[in-house]
Amino acid sequence: MSLPSALLPSTEPLRVGLIGFGCVGQGLYNLLERLPAPGFTVARIAVRNPQKARSLPPERFEFRADALIEDDSLDLLVEVIDDPVEAFRFVGLALRRGRRVVTANKAMVARHLPALLRQQADYGGTLLYEAAVCGSIPIIRTLDTYFATEPLTAVSGIFNGSSNYVLTQMRARGTAYAEALAEAQARGFAETDPTLDMAAFDPRAKAVILAAHAFGLIPNPADVLALGIESIAPIDLKQAALAGHKIKIVARLLTLPDGGISVLVAPQRVAPDSPLFAVEDEFNAVLVEGTFAGPHALRGRGAGSFPTASAVLADLNALRAGFRYAYAKLDPHQALATDLALEVVVRSYARQRPPTVEFLGEPYAEIVEGYRFQTGYVAYTTLHRLCDDLRADGVFVVGTGAIQLLPDDETDPQLSGARAAVRFQ
Ligand SMILES: NC(=O)c1ccc[n+]([C@@H]2O[C@H](COP(=O)([O-])OP(=O)(O)OC[C@H]3O[C@@H](n4cnc5c(N)ncnc54)[C@H](OP(=O)(O)O)[C@@H]3O)[C@@H](O)[C@H]2O)c1
């Protein structure tokens, strides 16, 4: 039986210009080498440092990425450098030339998504970035195409592999924070600047990108609450374990009853019945709740050379097929909803003054092994305002998972009224 030629794999490999040959770039190169018929060939490679020892002959490398962007004999460009400022310059230059580009840089996409959309609309280029969110988990295209018209109620999950690795090692092996972080870096899970992972800026960027595809909201990353684990101590894991809970950094995108969309990233105590409980080490997971489709869970490697390169390859294939994101839900007038309160446990040193966190109502307070634990509701905007100060003072904040809407009258300290009755878990 003969198949229509459109269904047969193309024999002509597309020429790829690769900008960046680190963990991801090298992973893509090696992955293409191992496939019998990858459909792509890395024709030119640009890197930054002429002194660095490489795994390929020196003549394979050049040091001016702009030359690749200007080379029209290259069919596709892959930008996988570790510098979001230069990445935006490269990708912008390429899109203004109408080129087809793949990036893995979540910080750059989250910060500049409106500009990147305008450049694609004005010049006809295409940008795909599946590898920017949760490594090998195919979540962006799932939200953008499969759930394009499904009203979603929530998207949540573990979006950062290196902090999840650190938390797993600390809890399961009793490894010290600094040692677990060094291991995550040595294994290629951590960003070049580990603050991005540990202060939760990296999962916040990913949450911002998913908000665009899941809910049509493009928040400014700086406006989104991000609490990290830099101040975590063994006592925090021990207290969570008393109730059988683990601590994970959980990103949450929620539809509120009034239609508003809220986005936040914070350490959270996770119970054994949560699909996130068993997600360990560098693994990531995304939970999607659809009004009609119901609950879904995707789990996979959120970082690392081959898993991330595999997502880049998926985008190259999508570009070959003429795919573009639809952004079907995009609403430029939608604003980030912040009229929420989170139930949190604020842990400080008992010998220090209690941190100046304005709880809504009297917090439940206890002293354990020289540490003060205060549990109660705190407004989203308060946590957002205080997060840098709390981190600087070594105070650790972990959510219980419970969220309430603030009452219409925000002066009501007891969260009374109809809006306060709504509870998310
Ligand atoms: N690693 C992961 O697991 C992972 C997962 C998902 C997404 N990402 C994203 O993927 C991107 C790359 O990460 P990575 O881990 O592969 O970084 P990396 O290992 O630090 O490698 C960065 C590469 O970029 C090159 N580079 C930097 N500035 C450049 C410039 N101006 N012109 C040309 N080349 C330049 C570096 O050149 P030299 O070799 O000369 O130093 C290096 O080859 C980042 O945006 C990251 O957030 C990474």
The ligand as a Gaussian input file, in Angstrom:
#p B3LYP/6-31G(d) Opt

LIG

0 1
 N       19.568000      23.102000      32.467000
 C       18.286000      22.768000      32.503000
 O       17.914000      21.702000      32.998000
 C       17.252000      23.675000      31.899000
 C       15.902000      23.264000      31.920000
 C       14.942000      24.084000      31.318000
 C       15.323000      25.293000      30.754000
 N       16.635000      25.683000      30.800000
 C       16.983000      26.983000      30.195000
 O       17.806000      26.741000      29.071000
 C       18.715000      27.824000      28.912000
 C       20.133000      27.282000      28.870000
 O       20.402000      26.647000      30.108000
 P       21.704000      25.721000      30.301000
 O       21.491000      25.016000      31.583000
 O       21.972000      24.941000      29.068000
 O       22.834000      26.844000      30.494000
 P       24.419000      26.616000      30.557000
 O       24.743000      25.173000      30.756000
 O       24.935000      27.601000      31.532000
 O       24.912000      27.006000      29.090000
 C       24.753000      28.300000      28.604000
 C       25.354000      28.372000      27.213000
 O       25.030000      29.662000      26.678000
 C       26.193000      30.195000      26.086000
 N       26.087000      31.661000      26.055000
 C       25.875000      32.516000      27.067000
 N       25.830000      33.783000      26.622000
 C       26.004000      33.719000      25.282000
 C       26.068000      34.678000      24.247000
 N       25.928000      35.978000      24.498000
 N       26.264000      34.251000      22.966000
 C       26.411000      32.940000      22.697000
 N       26.370000      31.963000      23.638000
 C       26.174000      32.363000      24.910000
 C       27.333000      29.703000      26.955000
 O       28.525000      29.813000      26.236000
 P       29.913000      29.236000      26.787000
 O       29.817000      27.734000      26.603000
 O       30.918000      29.856000      25.906000
 O       29.996000      29.645000      28.233000
 C       26.876000      28.254000      27.188000
 O       27.262000      27.431000      26.109000
 C       18.443000      28.787000      30.067000
 O       17.562000      29.777000      29.629000
 C       17.750000      27.912000      31.095000
 O       16.868000      28.651000      31.924000
 C       17.601000      24.902000      31.352000

